[in-house]
Amino acid sequence: MAKLTVERLKKQFGTSIAVDELTLEVAQGEMVALLGPSGCGKTTTLRMIAGFVAPTSGRMLLGGNDITRVPPHVRETGLVFQSYALFPHMTVAENVGFGLEMRGVSRAQRGPLIAEALGLVRLSHLADRFPKQMSGGQQQRVALARALAISPKLFLLDEPLSNLDAKLRAEVRTEIRSLQQRLGLTTLIVTHDREEALTMADRLVVMEGGRVRQVGSARELYEEPRDAFVAEFVGRCNLLPATREDDERVRTRGGLLLSSRRRADESSSASTLAIRPERIAIEPGHHAEIKGQLEAVTYLGAHTEYQVLLGESERVVVTRPTPVRDDPMLSVRTNDPVSLTWDTEAPRLIPETAKD
Amino acid sequence: MSEEALRGLVSSRSMSRGFPRLGRFIFAECVAGAYLLVFAPVAMIVLISFFAQEIVSFPANGLTLHWYANAWARPEFSRGLLTSVQVAMATTAIGVPLGVAAAIPLVRSRFPAKAGINVLLLAPLALPGVVTGAGIYMMYVAAENVLDTDIKGTMVGLVAAHTMLTIPWTVRLVVASLQGLDEAIEEAAANLGAGPFTVFRRITLPMMRPGIVAAAMFSFIQSFENLDLTLLLVGPGRITLPVAMLNYLEFRMDPTLAAVATAQIVLVGALMLVTDRFVKLSRIV
């Protein structure tokens, strides 16, 4: 395993810039997620690292060696595709052994290595099957084994869970993460699914429009988003256009004064109040400072979601554990008055788009 | 197929529930009619080949294998069969690799004249065989004058013309099989250490196999059965089976031809069955 360094990587297709001066580092044994909406350049970045797309400029180093101009088949990366991309005319064992065969490993020596790789994903008993005889989850695990069998310097995952159903997704996700940690794999995963990224990666890189918006741990991105895009992309978030009134309060565009303590790192261009729905407390009546009217209640099982109208036109969403028994929120109906409170540290005033 | 079975087939598949009874009935009749149109001529030829009388009339005066014996005994048919098989095999062996080579860039590369070349490659499908045959004949005559060697009436000339005839089929079938191929699979092979040529040999080619097998079969049948284009290009001693049959028809109209045709149907049918064991033809064509 080796460290990956990407320096000012750029890809231009005609006049459109897919990836713009991207700089990134994945430490040895670290798992980094490239997260962003479709078209943000994350897949192009991965394909440049794997060698399938030639960068317009910039360079890539793997274990200290410049791989920018190295063809894909000598890069020694292990890539797992969204579509599994198993060889349909080969058995599972032949699929897993293909990379070893290409490295000149003899048939006799391949056997134990194939068995070991299949053992990692608990599929040793299906070695003689053909891909089409297996479920999607099994196929994706074969793809993992196939990529791991060559002991790659870098493990690359391209939306590896998108084609799986919800239950399998959670299963394979756990499997990938535990393999990655057990084997100390330097890993880069591309995904548009924030839950996937938040639960699997040590660090996340949020991308949009070919640029990096923010790099950080899941907690940092969720708790301290640099701008409104990141705040909303990594989780549900109330975003209200607002300006700083004083150190303790902001004024929304609708004229409401809301409590929000100024932070040392607050940007002067900050113009959006961001607060997570679960950081807001809601109670019936107009007894607290922030008064509103309940517009809608959505029961989500463990949680219940309340949509509240503040003042004339500003709406916030509040989530909390579903009320039970004597909870006063049980009797609240649509159009009833409600009040909101939050810790003055909970909201953040952030820019619409962070500038570097 | 019985009408009940047909109706069952029709109603259980494409027809939605609540479809009016009359409509369903008409649809079933249409399906039955279509099957009849396809199979009746074949059935009739097979039937007539066993009729005892020389001039075909119904009902049969009796059944006989005489016409098969007659067909076997006449040298023009056995020689024609041999020539046709040779031409068809040579055509397939040359045309399929050429067609595959032509198909790959049509799917994988981008170049300016691509759409135009695509249309041109299909042109032989649209032209009447006699027109193409006449064109090729004239070209051969011109070429013979320049090169001072025989082309028309030779095996080489015939195979070259048939190859041209079969390439559109190969290109179509191979393009279809390539378009359904996930390029990520080839990338996966490259990622695992396979160079471009190895990827083609170990991954792309095996995955194109169904299309290639189908193309080979179609090429063989196209060449084997071709009459109109061949008519102008055969020479003495190089008569193909369909041309031999036409020649025979000029003098006699007994069921010998039906016997030859039946043998041909059996041969082609067997070829399809064998092919189908390797690739499910119904999935490709």
Interface residues (C-beta under 8 A of the other chain):
Chain A: A50 G51 F52 P71 P72 H73 V74 R75 T77 G78 L79 F81 Q82 S83 A85 L86 F87 P88 H89 F98 G99 M102 R103 A143 R146 A147 I150
Chain B: D182 A184 I185 E187 A188 A189 A190 N191 L192 G193 A194 G195 T198 R202 I203 P206 M207 R209
